Amino acid sequence: MNNHIRLFGYLGLLASVMVGIGEFLLHFNPGGFDSEVPFGYFLDIPTDRLTLGHYILVPFIPFYIFGYWHIYLALRTGSKNLAFAVLALGIFAFVIGGIWVGSRANLGVMVQALHEANVPGLERKLIASYELHLENLVQILRIIILLLSVCFVSAILKGGTMYPKWMAFFNPILLLLIVFVLFFFVRPIGQYLAPTAMNVAHLGLFAASLIALKNKNIPNQ
């Protein structure tokens, strides 16, 4: 059981690293995200980099589910209901998040093609469609991560889990907020974290979890 829970934790950590690298390739622009053109930061990103980022991240998105199984195993000794809520919300989050991030390479190519075509009416229609059907998913993802974090913190503070109380600090919504604070107030650091913010938050979550459980004996249940 000890080996299994750690294996799932490392798989979650792997997901955060690989999806993070892929999303960084898709989104990072040294000029930042400010642009008069919707999603204009994609204009400076080569299409081969978009393709590389896409195929690096897509195969590793499902590994996030293993990571949340790791979290579930660590929480369920305290509250099976809250642990299951974290697991279920984590699966929902990364199914929805996977749909969103899997669309980004295509969006980048579309933005570049529309800019070259210079047909404003068509550009507005296609961008509006993307925002309605896909960009809104990232807002839903953040709401789910907020609910997940509330359950995660509640389970730890309630007691009985395999985690020490300090692990509650490493909930994903708080780590996500820290990334955005760094982006707005410590730009030299934040500009490298914000393009892949959700993955940075989960890198912190899974790394902290593995550290917290390093010397723990996980009981079979």
Long-range contacts (C-beta under 8 A, 24 or more apart in sequence): 1-73, 1-218, 1-219, 1-220, 2-216, 2-217, 2-218, 4-73, 5-70, 5-73, 5-74, 5-213, 5-218, 6-70, 6-210, 6-213, 8-66, 8-67, 8-69, 8-70, 8-73, 9-67, 9-70, 9-206, 9-209, 9-210, 9-213, 10-210, 11-63, 11-66, 11-67, 11-70, 12-63, 12-64, 12-66, 12-67, 12-68, 12-70, 12-71, 12-202, 12-206, 13-67, 13-203, 13-206, 13-207, 13-210, 14-60, 14-63, 15-60, 15-61, 15-62, 15-63, 15-64, 15-66, 15-67, 15-202, 16-64, 16-67, 16-199, 16-200, 16-202, 16-203, 16-205, 16-206, 17-199, 17-203, 18-56, 18-57, 18-59, 18-60, 18-63, 19-57, 19-60, 19-61, 19-64, 19-101, 19-196, 19-199, 20-196, 20-199, 20-200, 20-203, 21-53, 21-56, 21-57, 21-196, 22-52, 22-53, 22-54, 22-55, 22-56, 22-57, 22-58, 22-60, 22-101, 23-53, 23-57, 23-101, 23-104, 23-195, 23-196, 23-199, 24-53, 24-192, 24-195, 24-196, 25-49, 25-50, 25-52, 25-53, 25-56, 26-50, 26-53, 26-54, 26-57, 26-101, 26-104, 26-105, 26-108, 26-195, 27-104, 27-195, 27-196, 28-192, 28-195, 29-195, 30-191, 32-191, 33-194, 37-111, 37-115, 38-111, 38-123, 38-127, 38-131, 39-107, 39-108, 39-111, 39-127, 40-111, 42-107, 42-108, 42-111, 42-112, 43-111, 43-112, 43-115, 45-108, 47-108, 47-109, 47-112, 50-104, 50-105, 50-108, 50-109, 51-105, 53-104, 53-105, 54-102, 54-104, 54-105, 57-101, 57-102, 58-98, 58-102, 61-94, 61-97, 61-98, 61-101, 61-102, 62-94, 62-98, 64-90, 64-94, 64-202, 65-90, 65-91, 65-94, 67-202, 67-206, 68-94, 70-206, 70-209, 71-152, 71-205, 71-209, 73-162, 73-218, 74-161, 74-162, 74-163, 74-209, 74-212, 74-213, 74-218, 75-152, 75-155, 75-156, 75-161, 75-162, 75-163, 76-161, 76-221, 77-160, 77-161, 77-162, 77-219, 77-221, 78-155, 78-156, 78-158, 78-159, 78-160, 78-161, 78-162, 79-154, 79-155, 79-158, 79-160, 79-161, 82-151, 82-152, 82-154, 82-155, 82-158, 83-155, 83-161, 85-148, 85-151, 86-148, 86-151, 86-152, 86-155, 89-144, 89-145, 89-147, 89-148, 89-151, 90-148, 92-144, 93-141, 93-144, 93-145, 93-148, 96-137, 96-140, 96-141, 96-144, 97-137, 97-138, 97-141, 97-198, 99-134, 99-137, 100-134, 100-135, 100-137, 100-138, 100-141, 103-130, 103-134, 107-134, 141-198, 142-173, 142-176, 145-172, 145-173, 145-176, 145-198, 145-201, 146-173, 148-172, 148-173, 149-173, 149-174, 162-212, 162-213, 162-216, 162-218, 163-209, 163-212, 163-213, 164-212, 166-212, 167-208, 167-209, 167-212, 170-204, 170-205, 170-208, 170-209, 171-205, 172-198, 172-201, 172-202, 172-205, 173-201, 175-200, 175-201, 175-202, 175-204, 175-205, 176-201
